[in-house]
């Protein structure tokens, strides 16, 4: 599911990486309160919003490492020099 990735935006929503689409963490997810910067999700569910279900936090450099045929560094570069609002964008552990 490496192609199901999303990056946190400044407004608290997520945007899918390859085919930009606004998505949100499903309300039942344990990661909803943590708001990690990068996620891989299993499926999207459309209700009142497009929700990601079965999410896991990742580091963006993992994408280039495991799928260099699909991602390059420009796809996964961080929002350089842009700060996230407080309480948004916890970083994945090494």
C-alpha positions, 0 to 999 in steps of 0.5 A, a space after each residue: 500500500 505504499 502508493 496510499 500515502 498522505 501528508 499533513 497540511 497546515 489546516 489539519 487535513 491531509 493531502 494524498 501525495 501522488 494524486 492530490 486529494 484532501 483526506 482526513 483521518 477516520 474519527 475512530 483512529 488512535 492517530 486522530 489526536 496525534 496528527 502525524 505528518 506522514 501516513 500510509 492508509 489502507 482504504 478511503 471511506 466516503 461519508 461526509 468527508 473522505 476518511 482514511 482508515 487503517 492508518 500508520 505513521 511513516 517517515 517520508 524517506 521510507 517511500 523513496 527507499 522502498 518504492 524508488 520506481 514510484 516516488 522520488 525525493 521531490 515527491 516526499 520533501 518536507 514543507 521546508 521552512 514552513 512551521 506547522 501550527 502547535 499540536 500538529 505534525 508530530 514527527 515519526 521516530 527514527 
